[in-house]
Amino acid sequence: MLSWLPARPVRFPPVSHALRDPEGLLAAGGELTPEWLLAAYRHGIFPWYSDDQPILWWCPNPRMVLFPDELRITRSLEKRLRNGGLQVTFDHAFEAIVRACAAPRKGQPGTWITEEMHAAYVTLHRLGYARSVEVWRGAELVGGLYGVAMGPVFFGESMFSRTSDASKVALVHLVRAMRAGGGRLIDCQMHTSHLASLGARDIARTEFINYLESCLATSEQADGQYPLPCWGLPDDSSRVEPLTALT
């Protein structure tokens, strides 16, 4: 039976209560305030719903994740990184990234990134939690991604490309930043072949939750508040630097 969440208190049911059909649907209701969103991510839960639905909260089983050391770079992507004429920045155009991710895509009738969701993540960005990686060709924004950073974990929300491999280039640079700063986990939420080709894999929900708790336990502040991101993003990259190709 689906749980309905009032505006207060900020409290989710155990993730083990998530439905099997649809897979991972945990609860409805609540709000998209920073308090609700940070509590959700802290417990491995994320919002996903359409304009004509209430706020829906999910924790699917299995869970797709990418461990930074398992990133897979094909030879074609390595070539794009080296000679693609792309530049990468961090947190320079967060709202533009969210807008681009929300734009209509071929074969999709609409978007789950509603205006309410957009506003909620812009607020998280201003608080230092939501982060973006932008990929440029000259002055044109051609790809990127955004998500939520807590401690050594990055919870990916969405990515887009307007030119070949642009979102992959953004992911490579996110991984590079996390490797440099001690990041341990990228939550990809649900399985996609696109992310699987880059080394992401499915793990059981219990394994995901246990690993998430161990990651965040090391970065909790003494006063019990939600941890701020502990891995730093480099400022700008004047050019895209390749990582070692694995395939």
C-alpha positions, -999 to +999 in steps of 0.1 A: +000+000+000+014+034-010+022+058+018+009+093+017+033+119+032+019+150+049+039+183+048+052+176+083+070+158+097+098+152+072+098+114+074+099+086+048+088+050+053+115+023+052+127+018+016+119-019+020+083-008+018+087+003-019+063-013-043+073-039-068+048-026-094+057+000-103+092-010-092+106+012-065+076+036-059+078+043-022+055+072-013+035+102-025+031+137-011+055+157+010+071+188-005+101+197-027+118+219+000+155+215+007+146+197+039+125+171+022+150+166-008+181+163+014+163+138+037+153+118+006+188+116-009+203+109+025+181+077+025+186+068-011+152+082-022+146+105-051+115+124-066+102+115-100+067+125-113+048+143-141+029+175-140-005+157-136+007+137-106+015+144-070+051+143-059+062+107-061+093+093-043+112+063-055+139+038-043+141+011-070+156-024-067+181-030-082+199+003-083+222+015-110+255+030-097+288+040-111+319+036-089+344+062-101+372+036-105+350+016-128+344+042-155+348+027-189+361+049-218+360+036-253+386+045-279+361+067-297+353+086-265+390+089-257+394+105-292+365+128-285+381+139-252+414+146-268+404+162-301+367+171-298+372+208-294+352+209-262+356+228-230+342+219-196+332+240-167+316+233-133+286+252-118+288+280-144+254+275-159+233+254-136+199+267-146+207+264-183+217+228-177+184+220-160+164+237-188+183+218-214+177+185-196+140+193-194+137+201-232+116+177-253+135+147-266+128+125-296+104+097-287+093+113-253+060+130-250+070+153-221+094+158-193+095+149-156+116+180-149+086+202-141+088+239-132+084+229-096+113+205-099+134+231-117+128+257-089+135+231-062+169+222-076+179+258-083+173+264-046+195+234-038+222+248-061+221+281-043+226+262-010+257+244-024+242+209-029+230+207-065+259+209-089+263+210-127+290+201-153+288+220-185+303+211-219+309+239-244+319+243-280+330+279-280+302+299-265+276+272-272+264+249-245+264+215-261+260+191-232+262+185-195+246+170-164+234+180-130+227+163-097+230+165-059+263+162-040+264+150-004+297+140+011+315+116-012+283+108-032+269+124-063+233+116-070+229+121-108+196+136-119+198+141-157+222+147-186+219+159-222+238+162-254+235+184-284+266+170-300+281+135-300+294+123-267+289+156-249+271+141-219+298+114-217+325+141-216+307+157-187+306+124-169+343+118-174+350+152-158+327+145-129+345+113-123+379+130-126+368+155-099+355+128-076+387+108-080+407+138-071+386+147-041+378+113-026+344+108-042+331+072-038+298+067-056+277+081-084+240+071-081+225+066-115+191+057-101+177+035-129+192+013-155+200+027-189+221+011-216+239+045-221+252+044-185+259+007-186+282+013-216+302+036-194+307+011-166+276+017-144+261-015-130+231-027-111+234-036-074+208-048-050+189-020-031+201-033+003+237-032-009+232+003-023+217+016+010+244+000+031+271+015+010+254+049+009+251+049+047+288+041+051+297+069+026+276+095+044+285+084+079+321+095+074+310+130+062+282+138+087+288+171+106+292+169+144+259+187+149+240+161+129+231+184+100+232+171+064+268+170+051+280+195+026+298+182-004+333+172+007+349+167-027+358+198-046+352+204-082+380+220-102+372+255-114+375+254-152+392+231-176+407+250-206+406+218-225+392+183-221+418+159-207+413+122-214+415+095-187+430+062-196+410+042-220+397+009-207+384-006-239 
